[in-house]
Amino acid sequence: MSLLMFMYHRVLPESHPDAVTCDLFERQLDYMQEHFHLLSPAEVVAFCRQGVLPAGRKKNYAALSFDDGWVDNMLYADPILKKRGISAMMAVSAGYRYDGEIRDSEDPEVLMRNNTSAQEAARNGDFRNYLNEKELRYLAESGRWSLEAHGTRHYSGALGKSILCAPQGESPAEFETMLRDDIMNCRQYLDTLNGRKGHVFFWPYGHYSTRAAEIVRDCGYDLQFTVRKGVCKANDFRLVLPRIGVSRWKKFKKNCVVFGNPFLRTLRRLFSSEQVCFDEFWQEEK
């Protein structure tokens, strides 16, 4: 049995370049529920780390993850998950933390910002595209969402990759200090928010390096995910595990078919050119 961990960012009522529509999200969930057994966040951890298989299940497994903590996840994705009895992991960036009340709507101009504009607004102090602390607590207490770590600083470094993945101009020692501070700040925030110690980490943009992943593991996160396409296995002790990004319908269905079939997965691997691991950024150290 294998697990396909699907990665979403945003779900919106209208067409948007960085989101799936609510209608498409429902259609994708219809397909998942027909062809896979959907695992809860706790079942994902048990499957990957202890090899625990839900009893009496013969289908391949699937699970849902959402990156960054967008407010539209609460406004539009959550009611759909509630209706279907589905739960998901949410990768929360601690750098977007702020106070506020639980919203039942948001300004359409804010909702329709693209990801780059929303991140730029956040750097200027406008966090409305992201969930505030009260909203995050509400989702965690609903039982439908498991809040997991996504670091503190979600932006690119000098070489155009996530600032957390490897040195990009700074010395290795400076990078390691920065990374530990970033991860521990995120840990303190989320552990307090959740009332539990977390051990799942999602790499921003999926970018990582082996040394950076070892540092994150040392900080207590023994289950880490990137965005390289692939499947997770029972007792999967790889340092970093794959996920499958979700977008338009045809690509989604193709990924389900390819990664649900061992032969097609192997064939695809021969021609894959994805790069998310940047070990070469450490070469100056050697």
C-alpha atoms as an extended CHARMM CRD file, in Angstrom:
* protein
*
       286  EXT
         1         1  MET       CA              0.0000000000        0.0000000000        0.0000000000  PROA      1               0.0000000000
         2         2  SER       CA              1.1410000000        3.5460000000       -0.7350000000  PROA      2               0.0000000000
         3         3  LEU       CA              0.0530000000        7.0030000000        0.3880000000  PROA      3               0.0000000000
         4         4  LEU       CA             -0.4550000000        9.9770000000       -1.9120000000  PROA      4               0.0000000000
         5         5  MET       CA             -0.1330000000       13.1630000000        0.1180000000  PROA      5               0.0000000000
         6         6  PHE       CA             -1.9270000000       15.8970000000       -1.8250000000  PROA      6               0.0000000000
         7         7  MET       CA             -0.8600000000       19.5130000000       -1.4290000000  PROA      7               0.0000000000
         8         8  TYR       CA             -3.2630000000       22.4400000000       -1.7270000000  PROA      8               0.0000000000
         9         9  HSD       CA             -2.7840000000       26.1230000000       -1.1040000000  PROA      9               0.0000000000
        10        10  ARG       CA             -6.0190000000       28.0160000000       -1.6810000000  PROA      10              0.0000000000
        11        11  VAL       CA             -9.6920000000       27.2570000000       -2.3720000000  PROA      11              0.0000000000
        12        12  LEU       CA            -11.8940000000       30.0730000000       -3.6910000000  PROA      12              0.0000000000
        13        13  PRO       CA            -15.4050000000       30.3570000000       -5.1900000000  PROA      13              0.0000000000
        14        14  GLU       CA            -14.1420000000       31.9920000000       -8.3930000000  PROA      14              0.0000000000
        15        15  SER       CA            -11.3680000000       31.1210000000      -10.8160000000  PROA      15              0.0000000000
        16        16  HSD       CA             -7.9510000000       32.2890000000       -9.5760000000  PROA      16              0.0000000000
        17        17  PRO       CA             -4.4040000000       31.5850000000      -10.8330000000  PROA      17              0.0000000000
        18        18  ASP       CA             -3.1960000000       30.3840000000       -7.4030000000  PROA      18              0.0000000000
        19        19  ALA       CA             -6.2950000000       28.4850000000       -6.2400000000  PROA      19              0.0000000000
        20        20  VAL       CA             -8.7150000000       25.7260000000       -7.1060000000  PROA      20              0.0000000000
        21        21  THR       CA            -12.3770000000       26.6650000000       -7.2000000000  PROA      21              0.0000000000
        22        22  CYS       CA            -14.8010000000       25.2490000000       -4.6540000000  PROA      22              0.0000000000
        23        23  ASP       CA            -16.5110000000       23.2620000000       -7.4160000000  PROA      23              0.0000000000
        24        24  LEU       CA            -13.2130000000       21.7580000000       -8.5710000000  PROA      24              0.0000000000
        25        25  PHE       CA            -12.2310000000       20.9800000000       -4.9780000000  PROA      25              0.0000000000
        26        26  GLU       CA            -15.5000000000       19.0670000000       -4.5160000000  PROA      26              0.0000000000
        27        27  ARG       CA            -14.9240000000       17.1840000000       -7.7710000000  PROA      27              0.0000000000
        28        28  GLN       CA            -11.3930000000       16.2310000000       -6.7130000000  PROA      28              0.0000000000
        29        29  LEU       CA            -12.6360000000       15.0440000000       -3.3320000000  PROA      29              0.0000000000
        30        30  ASP       CA            -15.3120000000       12.9480000000       -5.0730000000  PROA      30              0.0000000000
        31        31  TYR       CA            -12.5540000000       11.2460000000       -7.0420000000  PROA      31              0.0000000000
        32        32  MET       CA            -10.3320000000       10.7340000000       -3.9980000000  PROA      32              0.0000000000
        33        33  GLN       CA            -13.1270000000        9.2470000000       -1.9270000000  PROA      33              0.0000000000
        34        34  GLU       CA            -14.0030000000        6.8460000000       -4.7360000000  PROA      34              0.0000000000
        35        35  HSD       CA            -10.4670000000        5.6850000000       -5.5520000000  PROA      35              0.0000000000
        36        36  PHE       CA             -8.5460000000        6.0700000000       -2.2750000000  PROA      36              0.0000000000
        37        37  HSD       CA             -9.0130000000        5.6100000000        1.4340000000  PROA      37              0.0000000000
        38        38  LEU       CA             -8.4640000000        9.0690000000        2.9270000000  PROA      38              0.0000000000
        39        39  LEU       CA             -6.3030000000        9.1290000000        6.0450000000  PROA      39              0.0000000000
        40        40  SER       CA             -6.6170000000       11.5920000000        8.9120000000  PROA      40              0.0000000000
        41        41  PRO       CA             -3.4730000000       13.5020000000        9.9840000000  PROA      41              0.0000000000
        42        42  ALA       CA             -2.9490000000       11.1170000000       12.9050000000  PROA      42              0.0000000000
        43        43  GLU       CA             -3.2890000000        8.1290000000       10.5580000000  PROA      43              0.0000000000
        44        44  VAL       CA             -0.7090000000        9.6660000000        8.1950000000  PROA      44              0.0000000000
        45        45  VAL       CA              1.8310000000        9.8440000000       11.0100000000  PROA      45              0.0000000000
        46        46  ALA       CA              1.0370000000        6.3000000000       12.1690000000  PROA      46              0.0000000000
        47        47  PHE       CA              1.3060000000        4.9840000000        8.5950000000  PROA      47              0.0000000000
        48        48  CYS       CA              4.5960000000        6.6960000000        7.7510000000  PROA      48              0.0000000000
        49        49  ARG       CA              6.3700000000        6.1720000000       11.0480000000  PROA      49              0.0000000000
        50        50  GLN       CA              4.8660000000        3.0270000000       12.6010000000  PROA      50              0.0000000000
        51        51  GLY       CA              3.5590000000        1.2770000000        9.4920000000  PROA      51              0.0000000000
        52        52  VAL       CA              0.0270000000        1.1940000000       10.9390000000  PROA      52              0.0000000000
        53        53  LEU       CA             -2.5570000000        0.2950000000        8.2790000000  PROA      53              0.0000000000
        54        54  PRO       CA             -6.2590000000        1.0140000000        8.8250000000  PROA      54              0.0000000000
        55        55  ALA       CA             -8.0100000000       -2.3440000000        9.1980000000  PROA      55              0.0000000000
        56        56  GLY       CA             -9.9120000000       -3.8270000000        6.2740000000  PROA      56              0.0000000000
        57        57  ARG       CA             -8.7240000000       -1.3370000000        3.6660000000  PROA      57              0.0000000000
        58        58  LYS       CA             -7.5360000000       -2.5280000000        0.2410000000  PROA      58              0.0000000000
        59        59  LYS       CA             -7.3250000000        0.7760000000       -1.6380000000  PROA      59              0.0000000000
        60        60  ASN       CA             -4.2460000000        2.9670000000       -1.8260000000  PROA      60              0.0000000000
        61        61  TYR       CA             -4.2690000000        5.7760000000        0.7100000000  PROA      61              0.0000000000
        62        62  ALA       CA             -4.4920000000        9.5330000000        0.2340000000  PROA      62              0.0000000000
        63        63  ALA       CA             -4.3680000000       12.5290000000        2.5690000000  PROA      63              0.0000000000
        64        64  LEU       CA             -4.7550000000       16.2840000000        2.3530000000  PROA      64              0.0000000000
        65        65  SER       CA             -2.3660000000       19.0870000000        3.2640000000  PROA      65              0.0000000000
        66        66  PHE       CA             -2.7500000000       22.8560000000        2.8520000000  PROA      66              0.0000000000
        67        67  ASP       CA              0.2120000000       25.2350000000        2.8880000000  PROA      67              0.0000000000
        68        68  ASP       CA              0.6050000000       28.6720000000        4.5020000000  PROA      68              0.0000000000
        69        69  GLY       CA             -2.6590000000       29.1350000000        6.4490000000  PROA      69              0.0000000000
        70        70  TRP       CA             -4.7730000000       31.1390000000        3.9900000000  PROA      70              0.0000000000
        71        71  VAL       CA             -8.0200000000       32.6130000000        5.3000000000  PROA      71              0.0000000000
        72        72  ASP       CA             -9.8930000000       31.0760000000        2.3580000000  PROA      72              0.0000000000
        73        73  ASN       CA             -9.0450000000       27.6440000000        3.7950000000  PROA      73              0.0000000000
        74        74  MET       CA            -11.3690000000       28.4860000000        6.6940000000  PROA      74              0.0000000000
        75        75  LEU       CA            -13.9910000000       30.3540000000        4.6620000000  PROA      75              0.0000000000
        76        76  TYR       CA            -14.3570000000       27.8930000000        1.7800000000  PROA      76              0.0000000000
        77        77  ALA       CA            -12.3840000000       24.6580000000        2.2040000000  PROA      77              0.0000000000
        78        78  ASP       CA            -13.3880000000       23.9980000000        5.8270000000  PROA      78              0.0000000000
        79        79  PRO       CA            -17.1780000000       23.8630000000        5.2340000000  PROA      79              0.0000000000
        80        80  ILE       CA            -16.5960000000       21.3330000000        2.4420000000  PROA      80              0.0000000000
        81        81  LEU       CA            -14.3750000000       19.1720000000        4.6500000000  PROA      81              0.0000000000
        82        82  LYS       CA            -16.9130000000       19.4190000000        7.4880000000  PROA      82              0.0000000000
        83        83  LYS       CA            -19.7350000000       18.2790000000        5.2120000000  PROA      83              0.0000000000
        84        84  ARG       CA            -17.7180000000       15.2540000000        4.0970000000  PROA      84              0.0000000000
        85        85  GLY       CA            -16.1650000000       14.3500000000        7.4450000000  PROA      85              0.0000000000
        86        86  ILE       CA            -12.6210000000       14.7980000000        6.0980000000  PROA      86              0.0000000000
        87        87  SER       CA             -9.6300000000       16.1470000000        8.0310000000  PROA      87              0.0000000000
        88        88  ALA       CA             -6.3950000000       17.7050000000        6.7820000000  PROA      88              0.0000000000
        89        89  MET       CA             -2.9880000000       19.0050000000        7.8080000000  PROA      89              0.0000000000
        90        90  MET       CA             -2.3120000000       22.7370000000        7.6020000000  PROA      90              0.0000000000
        91        91  ALA       CA              1.2750000000       24.0000000000        7.2940000000  PROA      91              0.0000000000
        92        92  VAL       CA              1.3500000000       27.2590000000        9.2730000000  PROA      92              0.0000000000
        93        93  SER       CA              3.9710000000       29.9600000000        8.7470000000  PROA      93              0.0000000000
        94        94  ALA       CA              4.6730000000       31.5380000000       12.1310000000  PROA      94              0.0000000000
        95        95  GLY       CA              5.7960000000       34.7650000000       10.4580000000  PROA      95              0.0000000000
        96        96  TYR       CA              2.1550000000       35.5270000000        9.6330000000  PROA      96              0.0000000000
        97        97  ARG       CA              0.9690000000       35.5060000000       13.2610000000  PROA      97              0.0000000000
        98        98  TYR       CA             -1.3790000000       38.2860000000       14.3550000000  PROA      98              0.0000000000
        99        99  ASP       CA             -4.4240000000       38.9210000000       16.5300000000  PROA      99              0.0000000000
       100       100  GLY       CA             -7.9820000000       39.2160000000       15.2670000000  PROA      100             0.0000000000
       101       101  GLU       CA            -11.5260000000       37.9080000000       15.4170000000  PROA      101             0.0000000000
       102       102  ILE       CA            -12.9860000000       34.9150000000       13.5870000000  PROA      102             0.0000000000
       103       103  ARG       CA            -14.1910000000       36.0980000000       10.1860000000  PROA      103             0.0000000000
       104       104  ASP       CA            -17.1510000000       34.8650000000        8.1820000000  PROA      104             0.0000000000
       105       105  SER       CA            -16.0960000000       36.8620000000        5.1050000000  PROA      105             0.0000000000
       106       106  GLU       CA            -13.2780000000       38.9940000000        3.7610000000  PROA      106             0.0000000000
       107       107  ASP       CA            -12.9460000000       41.8650000000        1.3020000000  PROA      107             0.0000000000
       108       108  PRO       CA            -13.0740000000       40.3980000000       -2.2610000000  PROA      108             0.0000000000
       109       109  GLU       CA            -10.0870000000       42.5550000000       -3.2180000000  PROA      109             0.0000000000
       110       110  VAL       CA             -8.0660000000       40.8750000000       -0.4730000000  PROA      110             0.0000000000
       111       111  LEU       CA             -9.2390000000       37.3740000000       -1.3600000000  PROA      111             0.0000000000
       112       112  MET       CA             -8.3920000000       37.8080000000       -5.0310000000  PROA      112             0.0000000000
       113       113  ARG       CA             -4.7920000000       38.8960000000       -4.4650000000  PROA      113             0.0000000000
       114       114  ASN       CA             -2.3190000000       36.5010000000       -6.0170000000  PROA      114             0.0000000000
       115       115  ASN       CA              0.1440000000       34.7360000000       -3.7450000000  PROA      115             0.0000000000
       116       116  THR       CA              2.9900000000       37.1390000000       -4.4640000000  PROA      116             0.0000000000
       117       117  SER       CA              0.8310000000       40.1920000000       -3.7310000000  PROA      117             0.0000000000
       118       118  ALA       CA             -0.4860000000       38.6240000000       -0.5170000000  PROA      118             0.0000000000
       119       119  GLN       CA              3.0530000000       37.8820000000        0.6870000000  PROA      119             0.0000000000
       120       120  GLU       CA              4.1490000000       41.4280000000       -0.1630000000  PROA      120             0.0000000000
       121       121  ALA       CA              1.1460000000       42.8440000000        1.7340000000  PROA      121             0.0000000000
       122       122  ALA       CA              2.0690000000       40.6950000000        4.7440000000  PROA      122             0.0000000000
       123       123  ARG       CA              5.6280000000       42.0400000000        4.7150000000  PROA      123             0.0000000000
       124       124  ASN       CA              4.0570000000       45.4980000000        4.9100000000  PROA      124             0.0000000000
       125       125  GLY       CA              1.8920000000       44.5380000000        7.8930000000  PROA      125             0.0000000000
       126       126  ASP       CA             -1.3510000000       43.5290000000        6.1140000000  PROA      126             0.0000000000
       127       127  PHE       CA             -1.9510000000       39.9010000000        7.1230000000  PROA      127             0.0000000000
       128       128  ARG       CA             -5.6060000000       39.6420000000        6.0980000000  PROA      128             0.0000000000
       129       129  ASN       CA             -4.9650000000       36.8830000000        3.5620000000  PROA      129             0.0000000000
       130       130  TYR       CA             -3.8080000000       34.6390000000        6.4040000000  PROA      130             0.0000000000
       131       131  LEU       CA             -5.5240000000       33.1240000000        9.4050000000  PROA      131             0.0000000000
       132       132  ASN       CA             -5.1390000000       34.9510000000       12.7130000000  PROA      132             0.0000000000
       133       133  GLU       CA             -4.4700000000       33.1750000000       16.0140000000  PROA      133             0.0000000000
       134       134  LYS       CA             -8.1180000000       32.9360000000       17.0300000000  PROA      134             0.0000000000
       135       135  GLU       CA             -9.0330000000       31.4410000000       13.6530000000  PROA      135             0.0000000000
       136       136  LEU       CA             -6.1940000000       28.9380000000       13.8330000000  PROA      136             0.0000000000
       137       137  ARG       CA             -7.3310000000       27.8450000000       17.2760000000  PROA      137             0.0000000000
       138       138  TYR       CA            -10.8910000000       27.4940000000       15.9920000000  PROA      138             0.0000000000
       139       139  LEU       CA             -9.7460000000       25.2040000000       13.1810000000  PROA      139             0.0000000000
       140       140  ALA       CA             -7.5260000000       23.1420000000       15.4750000000  PROA      140             0.0000000000
       141       141  GLU       CA            -10.3380000000       22.7150000000       18.0010000000  PROA      141             0.0000000000
       142       142  SER       CA            -12.7590000000       21.6340000000       15.2610000000  PROA      142             0.0000000000
       143       143  GLY       CA            -10.8550000000       18.3580000000       14.9170000000  PROA      143             0.0000000000
       144       144  ARG       CA            -10.7440000000       18.7600000000       11.1330000000  PROA      144             0.0000000000
       145       145  TRP       CA             -7.3480000000       20.4340000000       10.9790000000  PROA      145             0.0000000000
       146       146  SER       CA             -3.9590000000       19.5000000000       12.3670000000  PROA      146             0.0000000000
       147       147  LEU       CA             -1.7290000000       22.5910000000       12.5250000000  PROA      147             0.0000000000
       148       148  GLU       CA              1.8500000000       21.7560000000       11.5450000000  PROA      148             0.0000000000
       149       149  ALA       CA              5.1110000000       23.6570000000       11.1250000000  PROA      149             0.0000000000
       150       150  HSD       CA              6.0390000000       25.6370000000        8.0050000000  PROA      150             0.0000000000
       151       151  GLY       CA              8.8600000000       27.7320000000        9.4350000000  PROA      151             0.0000000000
       152       152  THR       CA              8.8060000000       31.4310000000       10.2640000000  PROA      152             0.0000000000
       153       153  ARG       CA             10.2690000000       33.2100000000        7.2260000000  PROA      153             0.0000000000
       154       154  HSD       CA              8.5250000000       32.2190000000        4.0090000000  PROA      154             0.0000000000
       155       155  TYR       CA             10.5300000000       33.9780000000        1.3040000000  PROA      155             0.0000000000
       156       156  SER       CA             13.4150000000       33.4560000000       -1.0890000000  PROA      156             0.0000000000
       157       157  GLY       CA             17.1120000000       33.9890000000       -0.4440000000  PROA      157             0.0000000000
       158       158  ALA       CA             19.7990000000       35.5220000000       -2.6750000000  PROA      158             0.0000000000
       159       159  LEU       CA             19.8330000000       32.5440000000       -5.0490000000  PROA      159             0.0000000000
       160       160  GLY       CA             16.0660000000       32.4840000000       -5.5140000000  PROA      160             0.0000000000
       161       161  LYS       CA             15.3280000000       29.4850000000       -3.2900000000  PROA      161             0.0000000000
       162       162  SER       CA             13.6960000000       29.3050000000        0.1300000000  PROA      162             0.0000000000
       163       163  ILE       CA             15.7930000000       31.1150000000        2.7020000000  PROA      163             0.0000000000
       164       164  LEU       CA             15.5190000000       28.0050000000        4.8880000000  PROA      164             0.0000000000
       165       165  CYS       CA             16.9010000000       25.4300000000        2.4620000000  PROA      165             0.0000000000
       166       166  ALA       CA             20.6690000000       26.1370000000        2.4370000000  PROA      166             0.0000000000
       167       167  PRO       CA             23.2640000000       28.9360000000        2.5890000000  PROA      167             0.0000000000
       168       168  GLN       CA             22.7500000000       31.5220000000       -0.1650000000  PROA      168             0.0000000000
       169       169  GLY       CA             25.5510000000       33.9570000000        0.4830000000  PROA      169             0.0000000000
       170       170  GLU       CA             25.9070000000       33.6400000000        4.2540000000  PROA      170             0.0000000000
       171       171  SER       CA             28.4070000000       31.2650000000        5.8280000000  PROA      171             0.0000000000
       172       172  PRO       CA             27.2820000000       27.7290000000        6.7600000000  PROA      172             0.0000000000
       173       173  ALA       CA             27.5780000000       28.6400000000       10.4470000000  PROA      173             0.0000000000
       174       174  GLU       CA             25.4440000000       31.7620000000        9.9970000000  PROA      174             0.0000000000
       175       175  PHE       CA             22.8690000000       29.7700000000        8.0460000000  PROA      175             0.0000000000
       176       176  GLU       CA             22.6310000000       27.0380000000       10.6720000000  PROA      176             0.0000000000
       177       177  THR       CA             22.1060000000       29.5960000000       13.4380000000  PROA      177             0.0000000000
       178       178  MET       CA             19.4100000000       31.3500000000       11.4000000000  PROA      178             0.0000000000
       179       179  LEU       CA             17.6510000000       28.0820000000       10.5380000000  PROA      179             0.0000000000
       180       180  ARG       CA             17.5800000000       26.8270000000       14.1300000000  PROA      180             0.0000000000
       181       181  ASP       CA             16.2290000000       30.1810000000       15.3420000000  PROA      181             0.0000000000
       182       182  ASP       CA             13.5650000000       30.1710000000       12.6260000000  PROA      182             0.0000000000
       183       183  ILE       CA             12.4430000000       26.5990000000       13.3070000000  PROA      183             0.0000000000
       184       184  MET       CA             12.4210000000       26.9700000000       17.0950000000  PROA      184             0.0000000000
       185       185  ASN       CA             10.4230000000       30.1950000000       16.8540000000  PROA      185             0.0000000000
       186       186  CYS       CA              7.8570000000       28.3260000000       14.7560000000  PROA      186             0.0000000000
       187       187  ARG       CA              7.9010000000       25.4210000000       17.2250000000  PROA      187             0.0000000000
       188       188  GLN       CA              7.3020000000       27.6510000000       20.2310000000  PROA      188             0.0000000000
       189       189  TYR       CA              4.4060000000       29.3860000000       18.4920000000  PROA      189             0.0000000000
       190       190  LEU       CA              2.6620000000       26.2400000000       17.2570000000  PROA      190             0.0000000000
       191       191  ASP       CA              3.2680000000       24.1280000000       20.3600000000  PROA      191             0.0000000000
       192       192  THR       CA              1.6370000000       26.8880000000       22.4200000000  PROA      192             0.0000000000
       193       193  LEU       CA             -1.1960000000       27.2620000000       19.9250000000  PROA      193             0.0000000000
       194       194  ASN       CA             -1.8570000000       23.5110000000       19.7320000000  PROA      194             0.0000000000
       195       195  GLY       CA             -1.1510000000       22.5660000000       23.3330000000  PROA      195             0.0000000000
       196       196  ARG       CA              0.9910000000       19.6960000000       22.0790000000  PROA      196             0.0000000000
       197       197  LYS       CA              4.4650000000       19.0670000000       20.7360000000  PROA      197             0.0000000000
       198       198  GLY       CA              4.4890000000       18.9300000000       16.9550000000  PROA      198             0.0000000000
       199       199  HSD       CA              6.7390000000       16.7100000000       14.8750000000  PROA      199             0.0000000000
       200       200  VAL       CA              5.5880000000       17.3290000000       11.2690000000  PROA      200             0.0000000000
       201       201  PHE       CA              7.3510000000       19.9370000000        9.1160000000  PROA      201             0.0000000000
       202       202  PHE       CA              6.5040000000       21.1680000000        5.6100000000  PROA      202             0.0000000000
       203       203  TRP       CA              9.3500000000       22.8410000000        3.6910000000  PROA      203             0.0000000000
       204       204  PRO       CA              8.4460000000       26.2790000000        2.2480000000  PROA      204             0.0000000000
       205       205  TYR       CA              8.2900000000       25.9780000000       -1.5590000000  PROA      205             0.0000000000
       206       206  GLY       CA              9.3890000000       22.3700000000       -0.9590000000  PROA      206             0.0000000000
       207       207  HSD       CA             13.0340000000       23.5350000000       -1.0340000000  PROA      207             0.0000000000
       208       208  TYR       CA             15.4650000000       21.8020000000        1.3120000000  PROA      208             0.0000000000
       209       209  SER       CA             18.9670000000       20.3550000000        1.5850000000  PROA      209             0.0000000000
       210       210  THR       CA             20.1130000000       17.2420000000        3.3960000000  PROA      210             0.0000000000
       211       211  ARG       CA             21.9710000000       19.2260000000        6.0600000000  PROA      211             0.0000000000
       212       212  ALA       CA             19.0190000000       21.5830000000        6.5830000000  PROA      212             0.0000000000
       213       213  ALA       CA             16.6660000000       18.6180000000        6.9320000000  PROA      213             0.0000000000
       214       214  GLU       CA             18.9930000000       17.1070000000        9.5360000000  PROA      214             0.0000000000
       215       215  ILE       CA             18.8900000000       20.3670000000       11.4960000000  PROA      215             0.0000000000
       216       216  VAL       CA             15.0860000000       20.4250000000       11.3480000000  PROA      216             0.0000000000
       217       217  ARG       CA             15.0410000000       16.8220000000       12.5590000000  PROA      217             0.0000000000
       218       218  ASP       CA             17.3260000000       17.8160000000       15.4390000000  PROA      218             0.0000000000
       219       219  CYS       CA             14.7200000000       20.4770000000       16.3110000000  PROA      219             0.0000000000
       220       220  GLY       CA             12.1830000000       17.6830000000       16.8370000000  PROA      220             0.0000000000
       221       221  TYR       CA             10.5050000000       17.3370000000       13.4330000000  PROA      221             0.0000000000
       222       222  ASP       CA             10.9790000000       13.7240000000       12.3800000000  PROA      222             0.0000000000
       223       223  LEU       CA              8.3460000000       13.7580000000        9.6180000000  PROA      223             0.0000000000
       224       224  GLN       CA              9.1810000000       16.2490000000        6.8690000000  PROA      224             0.0000000000
       225       225  PHE       CA              7.5270000000       16.8520000000        3.4990000000  PROA      225             0.0000000000
       226       226  THR       CA              8.7320000000       18.5070000000        0.3100000000  PROA      226             0.0000000000
       227       227  VAL       CA              6.9050000000       19.0130000000       -3.0130000000  PROA      227             0.0000000000
       228       228  ARG       CA              8.7310000000       16.4330000000       -5.1400000000  PROA      228             0.0000000000
       229       229  LYS       CA              6.0730000000       14.1440000000       -6.5680000000  PROA      229             0.0000000000
       230       230  GLY       CA              5.9710000000       10.5760000000       -5.2870000000  PROA      230             0.0000000000
       231       231  VAL       CA              4.3000000000        8.3340000000       -2.7360000000  PROA      231             0.0000000000
       232       232  CYS       CA              4.9150000000        7.5620000000        0.9180000000  PROA      232             0.0000000000
       233       233  LYS       CA              5.2510000000        3.9980000000        2.1350000000  PROA      233             0.0000000000
       234       234  ALA       CA              4.4880000000        2.3280000000        5.4520000000  PROA      234             0.0000000000
       235       235  ASN       CA              7.4720000000        2.6950000000        7.8020000000  PROA      235             0.0000000000
       236       236  ASP       CA              8.8930000000        5.3230000000        5.4420000000  PROA      236             0.0000000000
       237       237  PHE       CA             11.9740000000        6.6420000000        7.1850000000  PROA      237             0.0000000000
       238       238  ARG       CA             13.3190000000        8.7880000000        4.3660000000  PROA      238             0.0000000000
       239       239  LEU       CA             14.5230000000       12.1110000000        5.7290000000  PROA      239             0.0000000000
       240       240  VAL       CA             12.0780000000       14.0660000000        3.5360000000  PROA      240             0.0000000000
       241       241  LEU       CA              8.8740000000       12.6660000000        2.0160000000  PROA      241             0.0000000000
       242       242  PRO       CA              7.0680000000       13.5910000000       -1.2340000000  PROA      242             0.0000000000
       243       243  ARG       CA              3.7830000000       15.3540000000       -1.9140000000  PROA      243             0.0000000000
       244       244  ILE       CA              1.6890000000       15.9220000000       -5.0250000000  PROA      244             0.0000000000
       245       245  GLY       CA              0.5660000000       19.4590000000       -5.7890000000  PROA      245             0.0000000000
       246       246  VAL       CA             -3.0590000000       19.8620000000       -6.8660000000  PROA      246             0.0000000000
       247       247  SER       CA             -4.2280000000       22.2210000000       -9.5670000000  PROA      247             0.0000000000
       248       248  ARG       CA             -6.4270000000       21.7450000000      -12.6340000000  PROA      248             0.0000000000
       249       249  TRP       CA             -8.5680000000       18.6360000000      -13.1250000000  PROA      249             0.0000000000
       250       250  LYS       CA             -6.6750000000       16.8560000000      -15.9260000000  PROA      250             0.0000000000
       251       251  LYS       CA             -3.3310000000       17.1580000000      -14.1610000000  PROA      251             0.0000000000
       252       252  PHE       CA             -4.8740000000       16.0300000000      -10.8760000000  PROA      252             0.0000000000
       253       253  LYS       CA             -6.4330000000       12.9340000000      -12.4450000000  PROA      253             0.0000000000
       254       254  LYS       CA             -3.2290000000       12.1070000000      -14.3420000000  PROA      254             0.0000000000
       255       255  ASN       CA             -1.2340000000       12.2700000000      -11.0960000000  PROA      255             0.0000000000
       256       256  CYS       CA             -3.7430000000       10.0210000000       -9.3450000000  PROA      256             0.0000000000
       257       257  VAL       CA             -3.4610000000        7.4220000000      -12.0930000000  PROA      257             0.0000000000
       258       258  VAL       CA              0.3290000000        7.5880000000      -12.4310000000  PROA      258             0.0000000000
       259       259  PHE       CA              1.1900000000        7.6110000000       -8.7440000000  PROA      259             0.0000000000
       260       260  GLY       CA             -1.4780000000        5.0670000000       -7.8950000000  PROA      260             0.0000000000
       261       261  ASN       CA              0.2320000000        2.5310000000      -10.1850000000  PROA      261             0.0000000000
       262       262  PRO       CA              3.6910000000        1.1210000000       -9.2450000000  PROA      262             0.0000000000
       263       263  PHE       CA              4.7460000000        0.5380000000      -12.8650000000  PROA      263             0.0000000000
       264       264  LEU       CA              3.7650000000        4.0370000000      -14.0120000000  PROA      264             0.0000000000
       265       265  ARG       CA              5.4940000000        5.5560000000      -10.9790000000  PROA      265             0.0000000000
       266       266  THR       CA              8.7290000000        3.7780000000      -11.8690000000  PROA      266             0.0000000000
       267       267  LEU       CA              8.4650000000        4.8190000000      -15.5100000000  PROA      267             0.0000000000
       268       268  ARG       CA              7.8770000000        8.4570000000      -14.5840000000  PROA      268             0.0000000000
       269       269  ARG       CA             10.8610000000        8.4670000000      -12.2470000000  PROA      269             0.0000000000
       270       270  LEU       CA             13.1440000000        7.7220000000      -15.2310000000  PROA      270             0.0000000000
       271       271  PHE       CA             12.1450000000       10.9980000000      -16.8820000000  PROA      271             0.0000000000
       272       272  SER       CA             11.6010000000       13.2580000000      -13.8780000000  PROA      272             0.0000000000
       273       273  SER       CA             13.7020000000       16.4260000000      -13.6730000000  PROA      273             0.0000000000
       274       274  GLU       CA             12.2190000000       18.0070000000      -10.5250000000  PROA      274             0.0000000000
       275       275  GLN       CA             14.7390000000       19.7090000000       -8.2550000000  PROA      275             0.0000000000
       276       276  VAL       CA             13.8500000000       20.6440000000       -4.7160000000  PROA      276             0.0000000000
       277       277  CYS       CA             16.9980000000       19.4670000000       -2.8840000000  PROA      277             0.0000000000
       278       278  PHE       CA             19.8550000000       21.9910000000       -3.0070000000  PROA      278             0.0000000000
       279       279  ASP       CA             22.8140000000       20.1830000000       -1.4710000000  PROA      279             0.0000000000
       280       280  GLU       CA             25.0910000000       21.9100000000       -4.0060000000  PROA      280             0.0000000000
       281       281  PHE       CA             24.6120000000       25.1970000000       -2.1190000000  PROA      281             0.0000000000
       282       282  TRP       CA             26.9010000000       23.7640000000        0.5760000000  PROA      282             0.0000000000
       283       283  GLN       CA             29.8640000000       23.1370000000       -1.7450000000  PROA      283             0.0000000000
       284       284  GLU       CA             31.8350000000       26.1860000000       -0.5900000000  PROA      284             0.0000000000
       285       285  GLU       CA             32.0570000000       24.5750000000        2.8420000000  PROA      285             0.0000000000
       286       286  LYS       CA             34.0690000000       21.6290000000        1.4970000000  PROA      286             0.0000000000
